[in-house]
Amino acid sequence: MKIKRENVRNIAIIAHVDHGKTTLVDELLKQSGVFRENQEVQERIMDSNDIERERGITILSKNTAVYYKDTKINIIDTPGHADFGGEVERVLKMVDGVILVVDAFEGAMPQTKFVLRKALELDLHVIVCINKIDRPEARPDEVIDEVLELLMDLEASDEQLDCPFLYASAKAGHAVLDLADSPQNMQPLFETIIKYIPAPEGDPDAGTQVLISTIDYNEYVGRIGIGKVDNGSIRVNQDVILVNEHDPDKQERVKISKLYEFDGLSKVEVTEARIGSIVAISGISSIHIGDTICSPEHPEPIPFQKISEPTIAMNFLVNDSPLAGQEGKYVTSRHLRERLMRELNTDVSLRVEDTDSPDCFKVSGRGELHLSVLIENMRREGYEFAVSKAEVLYREDERGRRLEPMEIAYIDVPEESSGSVISKLSERKGELQGMSLAGDGSTRLEFHIPARGLIGFRGEFLTLTKGNGILNTTYDGYGPYKGDIDYRKQGSLIAFEAGETVTYGLFSAQDRGTLFIGPGERVYSGMVIGQNGKAEDIELNVCKTKHLTNTRSSSADEALKLTPPKILSLEQALEFINTDELLEITPSSLRIRKKILDPRERKRAAKASV
């Protein structure tokens, strides 16, 4: 017989990127007494990864738990970025309701729609929290209308449409049920969670059923499975069986060696957990997302949606440039393979495949950001390798037609920039679907565009809009191939010989285009040192010194004025490289190079491809 466990609530916090989810979780933690009164707490506590803190985005979903009165509230902070949508899809299986956070100025955005659709499909209860109401340009009443319209568009049930709305400033640490109320603390939000989110339900006398929704990884204990106890109970030293709805042959007997529940920011070891508890289980090396832990007497898997397939791929190669192995700690194909396979332990949206070459691996993910975060993590860990330009993954339909992944791009730009943005996206096979004026006088554009049309576009987009544009995308399935796209109009400036760059050589090179390097840097033949103003590639000798004569001395070089080089970030370099180029990545350097370094071989290959 099913019963409700009234002293537990399980919720996820969902939102578009940068609408304030992680800051809201911070306040719920602080006001529930997780920290000592005088304890210093950094902002966005839940963003524990360095890259998350630097970029201000959440990449991995995080579990925490707070107590309000006598109720334990398990909270999951989810990513808002489209590239990490796979994380959101999975963790929603652990909860009974969601808090949808919406910016009081920006309103309902593309990812708001994506995450809300997932929550409604799972029939979860929704609390809407209009955040950042203390922003000067906040428009909470209009935003409520937008959210209600979105709920109707997504065919929400009457019960879901009748959801409570709260107004909050996560940064200031308060929430109110009515804008006329004087704000004090987060108590109204806590009360709404207890009142509106249903308690978890299950049969305590049935066999054990725990669906694994997230995998964590720890070098000391290996894989850690995280999931909710749906039925029965689970205890340490219990003999259980692993089954999976998408893999009917999987029936593996294992033993529960360690069991944890979440309390604040830490995991607490427990001996037993009952229905509704969110638990972490270590000691099972073969545990995967989507597995159900069952009693051996009733091995019945819980249904679980398939993880969305990757749409974009790039090759990760062992670095073989003339400067290879001088800056990295891990440089061999064995190192590269082991690290990529280890990433598969926690990232289910990633695919790693072997290729014809033992030194090259095809890595597929959900988007450029997804793969660039992996590259940046590996770089910081001391890995040295090279990557190719990102390319989309094509499919064929039953009639043999080529299909490609499509995106809906929502773009907010200053009015004066809208014409040039429309023109550029049209060149990249984008179709304008809608155009409207936003509340702050900017123009909102909606484009239906192939995913490859957006590869390498963000840098150009920021230039076109003078840094004032906002570009958001959401995956829109596969559609017919739209034709070839000319990614880059400009060619590359290529170093002619190996050596160290000198001011004299760079001075004559800078008239040809934009340089990426300054004096005193090591280069090699075939290395890209800048962008040509024209379409073709040019080879230049930037290590050339001036011939000395009686009347000219080398000190005259000091009078030469060099334009400061354009130093590319990882994302800019990944966007810049062309299909015949690679990006060489080391812990301390980023170098762009031609795939074929020898100029004669390069010319032969170019002729052969025509």
C-alpha positions as CSV (number, residue, x, y, z in Angstrom):
1,M,0.0,0.0,0.0
2,K,1.4,3.4,-1.0
3,I,1.9,6.0,1.7
4,K,3.2,9.6,1.7
5,R,6.3,10.5,3.7
6,E,5.1,13.9,5.0
7,N,8.4,15.1,6.6
8,V,10.2,15.1,3.2
9,R,10.0,17.3,0.1
10,N,12.1,16.8,-3.1
11,I,12.4,19.8,-5.4
12,A,14.6,21.0,-8.3
13,I,15.3,24.6,-9.1
14,I,15.0,25.2,-12.9
15,A,15.5,28.3,-15.0
16,H,17.1,29.9,-18.0
17,V,20.8,30.6,-17.7
18,D,21.7,33.5,-15.3
19,H,18.2,34.0,-13.8
20,G,19.5,33.4,-10.3
21,K,19.0,29.7,-9.4
22,T,22.3,29.2,-7.7
23,T,22.0,32.4,-5.7
24,L,18.5,31.4,-4.6
25,V,19.9,28.1,-3.3
26,D,22.6,30.0,-1.4
27,E,19.9,31.9,0.5
28,L,17.8,28.8,1.3
29,L,21.0,27.3,2.7
30,K,21.9,30.4,4.7
31,Q,18.4,31.0,6.1
32,S,17.8,27.3,7.1
33,G,20.8,27.5,9.5
34,V,23.3,25.4,7.5
35,F,26.1,27.9,8.3
36,R,27.2,29.3,11.6
37,E,26.2,32.9,12.2
38,N,29.8,34.2,11.9
39,Q,30.8,31.8,9.1
40,E,32.2,33.5,5.9
41,V,30.4,32.1,2.9
42,Q,31.4,32.7,-0.7
43,E,28.8,33.6,-3.3
44,R,27.2,30.8,-5.4
45,I,28.4,28.1,-2.9
46,M,26.9,25.4,-5.1
47,D,29.1,26.3,-8.1
48,S,32.1,24.3,-6.8
49,N,34.0,23.8,-10.1
50,D,36.6,26.6,-10.9
51,I,35.1,27.0,-14.4
52,E,31.6,27.4,-13.0
53,R,32.8,30.1,-10.6
54,E,34.7,32.0,-13.3
55,R,32.0,31.9,-16.0
56,G,29.1,32.3,-13.5
57,I,27.3,29.2,-15.0
58,T,26.2,25.9,-13.5
59,I,27.5,22.9,-15.5
60,L,26.7,19.9,-13.2
61,S,23.5,19.5,-11.2
62,K,24.2,19.6,-7.4
63,N,22.3,18.0,-4.5
64,T,21.8,19.6,-1.2
65,A,19.3,19.4,1.7
66,V,17.9,21.9,4.2
67,Y,15.5,21.6,7.2
68,Y,12.5,23.9,7.6
69,K,10.7,23.3,10.9
70,D,10.4,19.5,11.0
71,T,10.6,18.9,7.2
72,K,13.7,17.9,5.2
73,I,13.8,19.6,1.8
74,N,16.1,18.0,-0.7
75,I,17.1,20.6,-3.3
76,I,18.7,20.0,-6.7
77,D,20.3,23.0,-8.4
78,T,20.3,22.4,-12.2
79,P,22.2,24.0,-15.1
80,G,20.4,26.6,-17.2
81,H,22.5,26.4,-20.3
82,A,21.2,24.4,-23.4
83,D,24.4,22.5,-23.7
84,F,23.9,20.9,-20.3
85,G,20.2,20.1,-20.8
86,G,20.9,16.4,-20.5
87,E,21.6,17.1,-16.8
88,V,18.2,18.7,-16.3
89,E,16.3,15.9,-18.0
90,R,17.7,13.3,-15.7
91,V,17.5,14.9,-12.3
92,L,13.8,15.8,-12.6
93,K,13.1,12.1,-12.1
94,M,14.2,12.5,-8.5
95,V,11.7,15.2,-7.5
96,D,8.0,15.8,-7.0
97,G,8.0,19.5,-7.9
98,V,10.1,22.4,-9.3
99,I,10.7,26.0,-8.5
100,L,10.8,27.9,-11.9
101,V,13.0,31.0,-11.5
102,V,12.3,33.8,-14.0
103,D,14.1,37.1,-14.2
104,A,11.7,40.0,-13.5
105,F,13.2,41.9,-16.5
106,E,14.2,39.3,-19.1
107,G,11.0,37.2,-18.6
108,A,10.4,33.8,-20.1
109,M,13.5,32.9,-22.3
110,P,14.3,29.8,-24.5
111,Q,15.7,27.7,-21.7
112,T,12.8,28.6,-19.5
113,K,10.6,26.9,-22.1
114,F,12.9,23.9,-22.4
115,V,13.1,23.1,-18.7
116,L,9.5,23.9,-18.0
117,R,8.4,21.5,-20.8
118,K,10.5,18.7,-19.2
119,A,8.9,19.4,-15.8
120,L,5.3,19.4,-17.2
121,E,5.9,16.2,-19.2
122,L,6.8,14.5,-15.9
123,D,3.6,16.0,-14.3
124,L,5.5,17.8,-11.6
125,H,4.0,20.6,-9.5
126,V,5.4,24.1,-10.3
127,I,6.1,27.1,-8.1
128,V,7.0,30.2,-10.1
129,C,9.5,32.5,-8.5
130,I,9.8,35.9,-10.2
131,N,13.4,36.8,-9.2
132,K,15.4,40.1,-9.3
133,I,12.4,42.3,-8.5
134,D,14.8,44.9,-7.1
135,R,16.2,45.5,-10.6
136,P,15.4,49.1,-11.7
137,E,13.8,47.9,-15.0
138,A,11.9,45.0,-13.4
139,R,8.4,44.3,-14.9
140,P,7.0,41.5,-12.7
141,D,3.3,41.8,-13.8
142,E,4.2,41.5,-17.5
143,V,6.5,38.6,-16.8
144,I,3.7,36.7,-14.9
145,D,1.6,37.0,-18.1
146,E,4.5,35.7,-20.2
147,V,4.8,32.7,-17.9
148,L,1.1,31.9,-17.9
149,E,1.1,32.2,-21.7
150,L,4.1,29.8,-21.8
151,L,2.2,27.3,-19.5
152,M,-0.8,27.4,-21.9
153,D,1.5,27.0,-24.9
154,L,3.0,23.9,-23.3
155,E,-0.5,22.5,-22.6
156,A,-0.2,22.5,-18.8
157,S,-3.0,20.9,-16.8
158,D,-5.5,23.0,-14.9
159,E,-3.7,22.1,-11.6
160,Q,-0.4,23.2,-13.1
161,L,-1.9,26.5,-14.4
162,D,-3.1,27.2,-10.9
163,C,0.5,27.3,-9.6
164,P,1.6,29.8,-6.9
165,F,3.6,32.9,-7.9
166,L,6.2,34.5,-5.6
167,Y,8.3,37.6,-6.0
168,A,11.9,37.4,-4.8
169,S,15.3,39.0,-4.7
170,A,17.6,36.1,-4.1
171,K,20.6,38.5,-3.8
172,A,18.8,40.4,-1.0
173,G,17.5,37.2,0.6
174,H,13.8,37.8,0.6
175,A,10.6,36.5,-1.0
176,V,6.9,37.7,-0.9
177,L,3.6,36.4,-2.0
178,D,2.3,39.8,-3.0
179,L,4.2,42.8,-4.2
180,A,2.4,45.0,-1.6
181,D,3.9,42.9,1.3
182,S,7.0,44.2,3.0
183,P,9.9,41.8,2.3
184,Q,11.7,40.2,5.2
185,N,13.2,36.7,4.5
186,M,12.7,33.5,2.5
187,Q,10.0,32.2,4.9
188,P,7.1,32.6,2.3
189,L,9.1,30.4,-0.2
190,F,9.7,27.7,2.5
191,E,6.0,27.8,3.4
192,T,4.9,27.5,-0.2
193,I,7.2,24.5,-0.8
194,I,5.7,22.7,2.3
195,K,2.2,23.5,1.3
196,Y,2.2,23.1,-2.5
197,I,4.9,20.5,-3.3
198,P,3.5,17.0,-2.6
199,A,5.3,14.7,-0.2
200,P,7.1,11.7,-1.9
201,E,4.9,8.6,-2.2
202,G,5.8,4.9,-2.2
203,D,5.1,1.4,-0.8
204,P,7.4,0.9,2.2
205,D,6.6,-2.9,2.3
206,A,7.4,-3.5,-1.4
207,G,10.7,-4.6,-2.7
208,T,13.6,-2.0,-3.0
209,Q,13.4,0.3,-6.1
210,V,16.0,3.1,-6.5
211,L,16.4,4.8,-9.9
212,I,19.9,6.1,-10.5
213,S,19.5,9.6,-12.0
214,T,23.0,11.1,-11.6
215,I,26.5,9.7,-11.4
216,D,29.3,11.4,-9.3
217,Y,32.9,10.2,-9.5
218,N,35.5,10.3,-6.8
219,E,39.1,9.0,-7.3
220,Y,39.1,7.3,-3.9
221,V,35.7,5.5,-4.0
222,G,35.1,5.4,-7.8
223,R,31.5,5.8,-9.2
224,I,28.8,7.1,-6.9
225,G,25.2,6.6,-8.0
226,I,22.6,9.2,-6.8
227,G,18.9,8.5,-6.9
228,K,15.6,8.5,-5.1
229,V,14.2,5.6,-3.1
230,D,10.8,5.0,-4.9
231,N,9.6,1.9,-3.0
232,G,10.7,-0.2,-0.1
233,S,13.9,0.8,1.7
234,I,17.7,0.4,1.1
235,R,20.3,-0.5,3.7
236,V,24.0,-1.1,4.0
237,N,25.2,-4.7,3.2
238,Q,21.9,-5.5,1.4
239,D,22.1,-7.8,-1.6
240,V,20.5,-6.1,-4.6
241,I,20.2,-6.5,-8.4
242,L,20.9,-3.9,-11.1
243,V,18.4,-3.7,-14.0
244,N,17.9,-1.2,-16.8
245,E,14.8,-0.6,-18.9
246,H,16.8,0.2,-22.0
247,D,19.1,-2.8,-21.5
248,P,16.9,-5.9,-20.8
249,D,19.9,-8.2,-20.5
250,K,21.4,-6.3,-17.6
251,Q,20.8,-8.3,-14.4
252,E,23.8,-7.9,-12.1
253,R,23.9,-8.9,-8.4
254,V,25.8,-6.4,-6.2
255,K,26.0,-5.5,-2.5
256,I,25.4,-2.0,-1.0
257,S,28.7,-1.2,0.8
258,K,28.1,2.5,1.6
259,L,25.0,4.7,1.7
260,Y,24.8,8.4,2.2
261,E,22.1,11.1,2.5
262,F,22.5,14.8,1.8
263,D,22.6,17.3,4.7
264,G,23.5,20.9,3.8
265,L,26.6,20.8,1.6
266,S,27.8,17.5,2.9
267,K,27.0,13.8,2.5
268,V,26.2,12.0,5.7
269,E,26.8,8.2,6.0
270,V,23.6,6.3,6.9
271,T,22.8,2.6,7.5
272,E,19.3,2.7,5.9
273,A,17.1,5.0,3.8
274,R,13.3,4.9,3.3
275,I,10.9,6.0,0.5
276,G,11.4,9.6,-0.7
277,S,15.0,9.8,0.5
278,I,17.6,11.0,-2.1
279,V,20.7,8.8,-1.5
280,A,24.2,8.4,-2.8
281,I,25.5,4.8,-3.2
282,S,29.2,4.0,-3.5
283,G,31.1,0.7,-4.1
284,I,29.3,-0.4,-7.3
285,S,31.8,0.0,-10.2
286,S,29.3,-1.0,-12.9
287,I,26.5,1.4,-11.9
288,H,25.1,3.7,-14.7
289,I,22.5,6.4,-15.1
290,G,19.1,4.8,-15.8
291,D,19.9,1.7,-13.7
292,T,17.3,0.6,-11.1
293,I,18.6,-1.0,-7.9
294,C,16.0,-3.7,-6.9
295,S,15.4,-6.5,-4.4
296,P,16.5,-9.8,-6.1
297,E,12.9,-11.1,-5.6
298,H,11.3,-8.3,-7.7
299,P,13.8,-7.1,-10.3
300,E,11.5,-4.5,-12.0
301,P,13.2,-1.5,-13.7
302,I,11.7,2.0,-13.4
303,P,11.1,3.7,-16.8
304,F,13.7,6.3,-17.7
305,Q,13.9,8.6,-20.8
306,K,16.8,8.0,-23.1
307,I,19.6,10.7,-22.9
308,S,19.5,13.2,-25.8
309,E,22.0,12.3,-28.5
310,P,25.0,14.5,-29.1
311,T,24.8,16.9,-32.1
312,I,28.4,18.1,-32.5
313,A,31.8,16.4,-32.7
314,M,35.5,17.2,-32.8
315,N,38.6,15.1,-33.0
316,F,41.0,15.1,-30.0
317,L,44.5,14.2,-31.2
318,V,47.9,13.6,-29.7
319,N,49.9,16.8,-30.2
320,D,52.6,16.2,-32.9
321,S,53.7,19.8,-33.5
322,P,57.5,20.7,-33.3
323,L,56.9,22.1,-29.8
324,A,55.0,19.0,-28.6
325,G,55.6,17.6,-25.1
326,Q,57.4,20.6,-23.8
327,E,54.6,22.1,-21.7
328,G,52.2,19.4,-20.7
329,K,52.4,16.7,-18.1
330,Y,50.1,14.1,-19.9
331,V,51.0,13.9,-23.6
332,T,50.5,10.3,-24.9
333,S,47.6,8.7,-26.5
334,R,47.2,6.4,-23.5
335,H,46.9,9.5,-21.2
336,L,44.4,11.1,-23.6
337,R,42.3,7.9,-23.9
338,E,42.2,7.3,-20.1
339,R,41.1,10.9,-19.4
340,L,38.3,10.9,-22.0
341,M,37.0,7.5,-20.8
342,R,37.1,8.8,-17.2
343,E,34.9,11.8,-18.3
344,L,32.3,9.2,-19.5
345,N,31.9,8.2,-15.9
346,T,30.0,11.4,-15.1
347,D,29.0,13.0,-18.4
348,V,26.3,10.9,-20.1
349,S,25.7,13.4,-22.9
350,L,29.3,12.8,-24.1
351,R,30.4,10.1,-26.6
352,V,34.0,9.0,-27.2
353,E,34.9,6.8,-30.2
354,D,38.1,5.3,-31.6
355,T,39.1,6.3,-35.1
356,D,41.4,4.7,-37.7
357,S,44.4,6.3,-36.0
358,P,45.4,5.2,-32.4
359,D,46.4,8.9,-31.7
360,C,42.9,10.3,-32.6
361,F,39.6,10.1,-30.8
362,K,36.2,11.4,-32.0
363,V,34.5,13.2,-29.1
364,S,30.8,14.2,-29.5
365,G,28.7,16.5,-27.2
366,R,25.7,18.7,-27.0
367,G,27.3,21.9,-28.2
368,E,30.5,24.0,-28.5
369,L,30.3,25.1,-24.8
370,H,29.9,21.5,-23.6
371,L,33.1,20.5,-25.4
372,S,35.0,23.7,-24.6
373,V,34.4,23.1,-20.8
374,L,35.9,19.6,-21.2
375,I,38.9,21.0,-23.1
376,E,39.5,23.7,-20.4
377,N,39.2,21.2,-17.6
378,M,41.8,18.9,-19.3
379,R,44.1,21.8,-19.9
380,R,44.1,22.8,-16.3
381,E,44.8,19.2,-15.2
382,G,48.1,19.3,-17.3
383,Y,47.0,17.6,-20.5
384,E,48.6,18.6,-23.9
385,F,46.7,17.7,-27.1
386,A,45.2,19.1,-30.3
387,V,41.6,19.4,-31.4
388,S,40.0,19.9,-34.8
389,K,37.2,22.3,-35.8
390,A,33.8,21.3,-34.4
391,E,31.5,19.6,-37.0
392,V,27.8,18.7,-36.7
393,L,26.7,15.0,-36.7
394,Y,24.5,14.3,-39.8
395,R,21.8,11.6,-40.1
396,E,19.8,10.1,-43.0
397,D,16.1,9.6,-43.1
398,E,14.3,6.6,-44.6
399,R,14.4,8.1,-48.1
400,G,18.2,8.6,-47.9
401,R,18.0,12.4,-47.5
402,R,20.7,14.0,-45.4
403,L,19.5,15.6,-42.2
404,E,21.3,18.0,-39.8
405,P,20.6,19.3,-36.3
406,M,18.6,22.5,-36.2
407,E,18.5,25.3,-33.5
408,I,16.1,28.0,-32.6
409,A,18.2,31.2,-31.9
410,Y,16.6,34.0,-29.8
411,I,18.6,37.2,-30.2
412,D,18.3,40.5,-28.4
413,V,20.2,43.3,-30.2
414,P,20.4,47.1,-30.2
415,E,18.1,48.3,-33.0
416,E,21.0,49.7,-35.1
417,S,22.6,46.3,-35.1
418,S,19.6,44.2,-36.2
419,G,20.2,44.6,-40.0
420,S,23.8,43.3,-39.9
421,V,22.9,40.4,-37.6
422,I,20.0,39.4,-39.9
423,S,22.3,39.6,-42.9
424,K,25.1,37.5,-41.3
425,L,22.7,34.8,-40.0
426,S,21.0,34.6,-43.5
427,E,24.4,33.9,-45.0
428,R,24.7,31.1,-42.5
429,K,21.4,29.5,-43.8
430,G,19.3,31.0,-40.9
431,E,15.6,31.8,-41.6
432,L,14.0,34.8,-39.7
433,Q,10.9,33.5,-37.9
434,G,9.9,36.6,-36.0
435,M,10.9,40.1,-35.1
436,S,9.6,42.3,-32.2
437,L,10.6,45.2,-30.0
438,A,11.6,44.3,-26.5
439,G,10.7,46.5,-23.4
440,D,14.1,48.3,-23.3
441,G,14.1,49.4,-26.9
442,S,16.2,46.5,-28.3
443,T,15.0,44.2,-31.1
444,R,14.2,40.6,-30.5
445,L,14.9,38.3,-33.4
446,E,13.9,34.6,-33.7
447,F,15.8,32.4,-36.2
448,H,15.5,28.8,-37.3
449,I,19.1,27.9,-38.2
450,P,21.3,24.8,-38.7
451,A,23.5,24.1,-35.7
452,R,26.6,24.4,-37.9
453,G,25.5,27.9,-38.9
454,L,26.2,29.0,-35.3
455,I,29.7,27.4,-35.1
456,G,32.2,30.2,-34.8
457,F,29.5,32.9,-34.8
458,R,29.5,34.1,-31.2
459,G,32.7,36.1,-31.5
460,E,31.5,37.8,-34.7
461,F,28.1,38.4,-33.1
462,L,29.7,40.3,-30.2
463,T,31.7,42.5,-32.7
464,L,28.5,43.2,-34.7
465,T,26.6,44.3,-31.6
466,K,29.5,46.0,-29.9
467,G,29.2,43.6,-27.0
468,N,25.5,44.5,-26.3
469,G,23.8,41.5,-28.0
470,I,22.4,38.4,-26.2
471,L,22.2,35.1,-28.1
472,N,20.3,32.1,-26.7
473,T,19.7,28.9,-28.6
474,T,17.6,25.8,-28.0
475,Y,17.8,22.5,-29.9
476,D,15.0,21.9,-32.4
477,G,15.5,18.4,-33.7
478,Y,16.9,17.3,-37.1
479,G,15.8,18.9,-40.4
480,P,16.8,18.7,-44.1
481,Y,20.4,19.7,-45.0
482,K,20.4,23.4,-45.9
483,G,23.4,23.6,-48.2
484,D,27.1,24.6,-47.8
485,I,28.1,27.4,-45.5
486,D,31.2,29.5,-46.0
487,Y,32.5,29.7,-42.5
488,R,35.4,32.1,-42.8
489,K,35.9,34.8,-45.4
490,Q,39.5,35.6,-44.4
491,G,42.6,33.4,-44.7
492,S,45.3,32.8,-42.2
493,L,48.8,34.3,-41.8
494,I,51.2,31.4,-41.4
495,A,54.7,31.3,-40.1
496,F,57.2,30.4,-42.8
497,E,60.0,29.0,-40.6
498,A,60.8,27.9,-37.0
499,G,62.3,30.3,-34.6
500,E,61.6,33.2,-32.3
501,T,59.5,36.1,-33.4
502,V,61.3,39.5,-33.7
503,T,59.8,43.0,-33.9
504,Y,61.3,43.6,-37.4
505,G,59.6,40.5,-38.9
506,L,56.3,41.3,-37.1
507,F,56.3,44.9,-38.2
508,S,56.2,44.0,-41.8
509,A,53.7,41.2,-41.2
510,Q,51.1,43.4,-39.4
511,D,50.2,45.2,-42.6
512,R,48.8,42.0,-43.9
513,G,46.2,41.5,-41.2
514,T,45.6,40.9,-37.5
515,L,48.4,39.2,-35.5
516,F,47.8,36.8,-32.7
517,I,51.4,36.8,-31.3
518,G,53.9,39.4,-30.1
519,P,57.8,39.5,-30.2
520,G,59.9,36.9,-28.4
521,E,57.4,34.0,-29.0
522,R,58.4,30.6,-30.4
523,V,56.8,29.6,-33.7
524,Y,57.2,26.8,-36.3
525,S,56.6,26.4,-40.0
526,G,52.9,25.9,-40.5
527,M,51.8,27.7,-37.3
528,V,49.0,30.2,-37.8
529,I,50.2,33.6,-36.4
530,G,47.3,35.8,-37.5
531,Q,44.3,36.5,-39.7
532,N,44.7,37.8,-43.2
533,G,42.6,40.7,-44.4
534,K,41.9,38.8,-47.6
535,A,40.6,35.4,-48.4
536,E,43.8,33.5,-49.1
537,D,46.4,32.1,-46.7
538,I,49.8,33.9,-46.7
539,E,53.2,32.6,-45.4
540,L,55.3,35.2,-43.7
541,N,58.8,35.2,-42.1
542,V,58.2,36.7,-38.6
543,C,61.6,35.6,-37.4
544,K,63.4,37.8,-40.0
545,T,66.0,40.2,-38.5
546,K,67.2,43.3,-40.3
547,H,70.6,43.1,-42.0
548,L,73.1,45.4,-40.3
549,T,75.1,47.9,-42.2
550,N,77.4,50.8,-41.2
551,T,74.5,53.2,-41.2
552,R,71.8,51.0,-39.7
553,S,72.0,49.3,-36.4
554,S,69.7,46.8,-34.7
555,S,68.7,49.4,-32.1
556,A,66.7,51.1,-34.7
557,D,64.2,48.2,-34.3
558,E,63.1,49.8,-31.0
559,A,61.6,52.7,-32.9
560,L,59.2,50.3,-34.8
561,K,55.7,50.5,-33.4
562,L,53.8,47.2,-33.2
563,T,50.0,47.0,-32.9
564,P,49.2,44.9,-29.8
565,P,48.4,41.3,-30.9
566,K,44.9,39.9,-30.6
567,I,45.2,37.2,-27.9
568,L,42.5,34.6,-28.5
569,S,40.6,32.9,-25.6
570,L,39.9,29.2,-25.9
571,E,36.4,29.8,-27.3
572,Q,37.7,32.4,-29.8
573,A,40.4,30.0,-31.0
574,L,37.9,27.1,-31.4
575,E,35.6,29.5,-33.4
576,F,38.5,30.8,-35.5
577,I,40.1,27.5,-36.7
578,N,39.1,26.3,-40.2
579,T,38.5,22.7,-41.3
580,D,42.2,22.4,-42.5
581,E,43.5,23.6,-39.1
582,L,44.0,22.3,-35.6
583,L,44.2,24.0,-32.2
584,E,47.2,22.9,-30.2
585,I,46.3,23.0,-26.4
586,T,48.8,22.9,-23.6
587,P,48.5,24.0,-19.9
588,S,50.2,27.3,-20.8
589,S,49.6,28.0,-24.5
590,L,47.0,27.9,-27.3
591,R,48.5,27.7,-30.8
592,I,46.6,27.4,-34.1
593,R,48.3,25.4,-36.8
594,K,47.7,23.9,-40.2
595,K,46.9,20.1,-40.1
596,I,49.7,19.7,-42.7
597,L,52.7,21.7,-41.6
598,D,54.9,21.3,-44.7
599,P,53.9,24.0,-47.2
600,R,54.6,21.9,-50.3
601,E,52.5,19.0,-48.9
602,R,49.8,21.5,-48.1
603,K,49.6,22.8,-51.6
604,R,49.5,19.3,-53.0
605,A,46.6,18.4,-50.7
606,A,44.7,21.6,-51.6
607,K,45.1,20.7,-55.4
608,A,43.9,17.1,-54.8
609,S,40.8,18.3,-52.9
610,V,39.6,20.6,-55.7
